[in-house]
Amino acid sequence: MKAPIIKPKVKLVGVDGNAFNLLGIAATELRRAGADKEYIDMVIKKATSSDYEHLIATIAKGFDLLDEDYEVEI
């Protein structure tokens, strides 16, 4: 299992808050940061192990959250 080289950055403000969309954003940024499929699957499994608030908390804990003024490619 290969963790990301850097802590991925994600922008959640102003994006579709659907859980599947947020997981897709998280997976994409993990991949860009160098994580392998096994690590990404582990993060997704952890994030989806409870409710929506847990999913948000998991993303908030494992990523650098960017504010609404930061531009990021999706």
PASEBA-1860 file (N, C-alpha, C; in nm, 3 decimals):
! residues 74
1> MKAPIIKP> 0.085/-0.117/0.000/0.000/0.000/0.000/0.090/0.124/0.000 ~ 0.062/0.215/-0.091/0.143/0.335/-0.104/0.058/0.458/-0.071 ~ 0.094/0.527/0.038/0.026/0.650/0.078/0.071/0.764/-0.013 ~ -0.006/0.874/-0.015/0.036/0.986/-0.099/0.167/1.047/-0.052 ~ 0.241/1.103/-0.147/0.369/1.167/-0.117/0.347/1.296/-0.039 ~ 0.244/1.370/-0.077/0.208/1.494/-0.008/0.063/1.485/0.038 ~ 0.025/1.569/0.131/-0.114/1.572/0.175/-0.196/1.639/0.064 ~ -0.291/1.568/0.004/-0.366/1.624/-0.108/-0.448/1.745/-0.066
9> KVKLVGVD> -0.470/1.835/-0.162/-0.551/1.953/-0.141/-0.686/1.931/-0.208 ~ -0.793/1.962/-0.138/-0.926/1.954/-0.197/-1.005/2.080/-0.164 ~ -1.089/2.117/-0.257/-1.178/2.231/-0.239/-1.319/2.175/-0.230 ~ -1.383/2.191/-0.114/-1.518/2.139/-0.097/-1.622/2.249/-0.103 ~ -1.581/2.372/-0.078/-1.674/2.485/-0.083/-1.711/2.511/-0.228 ~ -1.841/2.514/-0.255/-1.887/2.544/-0.390/-1.895/2.425/-0.483 ~ -1.864/2.304/-0.435/-1.877/2.185/-0.519/-2.003/2.110/-0.480 ~ -2.049/2.023/-0.568/-2.165/1.938/-0.539/-2.133/1.855/-0.415
17> GNAFNLLG> -2.215/1.866/-0.312/-2.191/1.798/-0.185/-2.238/1.654/-0.180 ~ -2.279/1.600/-0.294/-2.318/1.460/-0.300/-2.201/1.373/-0.255 ~ -2.228/1.275/-0.170/-2.122/1.191/-0.114/-2.038/1.125/-0.223 ~ -2.101/1.078/-0.330/-2.026/1.012/-0.437/-1.934/1.110/-0.509 ~ -1.980/1.233/-0.527/-1.897/1.335/-0.588/-1.776/1.366/-0.500 ~ -1.798/1.381/-0.370/-1.689/1.410/-0.278/-1.587/1.297/-0.275 ~ -1.635/1.173/-0.279/-1.543/1.059/-0.283/-1.463/1.058/-0.413 ~ -1.527/1.096/-0.522/-1.456/1.104/-0.650/-1.347/1.209/-0.648
25> IAATELRR> -1.378/1.324/-0.590/-1.279/1.430/-0.578/-1.163/1.383/-0.492 ~ -1.196/1.321/-0.379/-1.092/1.272/-0.288/-1.003/1.168/-0.357 ~ -1.064/1.074/-0.428/-0.987/0.970/-0.497/-0.896/1.030/-0.603 ~ -0.947/1.125/-0.679/-0.867/1.190/-0.783/-0.746/1.261/-0.723 ~ -0.768/1.334/-0.615/-0.657/1.407/-0.554/-0.557/1.313/-0.487 ~ -0.603/1.203/-0.432/-0.511/1.104/-0.376/-0.424/1.045/-0.487 ~ -0.486/1.015/-0.600/-0.412/0.960/-0.714/-0.306/1.060/-0.762 ~ -0.346/1.186/-0.772/-0.253/1.291/-0.816/-0.136/1.307/-0.718
33> AGADKEYI> -0.162/1.278/-0.590/-0.059/1.293/-0.488/0.030/1.169/-0.475 ~ 0.001/1.066/-0.554/0.088/0.949/-0.556/0.039/0.827/-0.482 ~ -0.084/0.829/-0.432/-0.138/0.712/-0.362/-0.173/0.603/-0.463 ~ -0.161/0.477/-0.420/-0.200/0.367/-0.508/-0.346/0.328/-0.483 ~ -0.398/0.237/-0.568/-0.539/0.197/-0.560/-0.573/0.138/-0.424 ~ -0.485/0.059/-0.368/-0.512/-0.004/-0.238/-0.532/0.102/-0.129 ~ -0.449/0.205/-0.129/-0.461/0.312/-0.029/-0.591/0.390/-0.051 ~ -0.621/0.422/-0.177/-0.744/0.496/-0.208/-0.866/0.416/-0.165
41> DMVIKKAT> -0.867/0.286/-0.194/-0.978/0.200/-0.152/-0.994/0.199/0.000 ~ -0.882/0.200/0.073/-0.887/0.201/0.219/-0.951/0.332/0.269 ~ -0.912/0.445/0.211/-0.967/0.574/0.251/-1.118/0.578/0.222 ~ -1.158/0.531/0.105/-1.300/0.530/0.069/-1.378/0.439/0.163 ~ -1.322/0.323/0.195/-1.390/0.232/0.287/-1.407/0.297/0.424 ~ -1.303/0.363/0.471/-1.311/0.431/0.601/-1.413/0.544/0.596 ~ -1.412/0.623/0.490/-1.503/0.737/0.479/-1.649/0.693/0.472 ~ -1.674/0.577/0.411/-1.811/0.530/0.394/-1.855/0.433/0.502
49> SSDYEHLI> -1.777/0.420/0.608/-1.810/0.324/0.713/-1.917/0.374/0.809 ~ -1.961/0.496/0.791/-2.063/0.551/0.881/-2.152/0.646/0.801 ~ -2.188/0.758/0.862/-2.280/0.851/0.798/-2.207/0.961/0.720 ~ -2.285/1.053/0.665/-2.232/1.161/0.582/-2.135/1.249/0.660 ~ -2.167/1.278/0.785/-2.078/1.361/0.866/-1.942/1.294/0.885 ~ -1.941/1.162/0.900/-1.815/1.088/0.912/-1.735/1.097/0.782 ~ -1.805/1.090/0.669/-1.739/1.102/0.539/-1.669/1.238/0.530 ~ -1.739/1.344/0.565/-1.680/1.478/0.561/-1.563/1.488/0.657
57> ATIAKGFD> -1.577/1.434/0.777/-1.470/1.440/0.877/-1.346/1.364/0.829 ~ -1.367/1.251/0.764/-1.254/1.172/0.712/-1.180/1.250/0.605 ~ -1.253/1.314/0.516/-1.189/1.395/0.412/-1.117/1.513/0.476 ~ -1.181/1.578/0.571/-1.120/1.695/0.637/-0.991/1.657/0.708 ~ -0.988/1.538/0.765/-0.870/1.494/0.840/-0.754/1.456/0.749 ~ -0.782/1.399/0.634/-0.676/1.346/0.549/-0.631/1.436/0.436 ~ -0.693/1.553/0.425/-0.664/1.643/0.314/-0.646/1.785/0.366 ~ -0.575/1.866/0.288/-0.571/2.010/0.314/-0.694/2.068/0.246
65> LLDEDYEV> -0.782/2.128/0.325/-0.903/2.186/0.269/-0.875/2.328/0.223 ~ -0.914/2.358/0.101/-0.890/2.489/0.042/-1.016/2.573/0.054 ~ -0.998/2.704/0.065/-1.115/2.791/0.075/-1.174/2.818/-0.063 ~ -1.284/2.891/-0.065/-1.357/2.912/-0.190/-1.283/2.998/-0.291 ~ -1.183/3.074/-0.248/-1.109/3.161/-0.339/-0.997/3.088/-0.412 ~ -0.963/2.969/-0.371/-0.853/2.894/-0.432/-0.904/2.821/-0.556 ~ -0.835/2.839/-0.666/-0.873/2.772/-0.791/-0.805/2.636/-0.799 ~ -0.880/2.533/-0.832/-0.825/2.399/-0.846/-0.884/2.335/-0.972
73> EI> -0.802/2.261/-1.045/-0.850/2.190/-1.164/-0.925/2.065/-1.124 ~ -1.038/2.043/-1.187/-1.115/1.922/-1.160/-1.126/1.842/-1.287
END
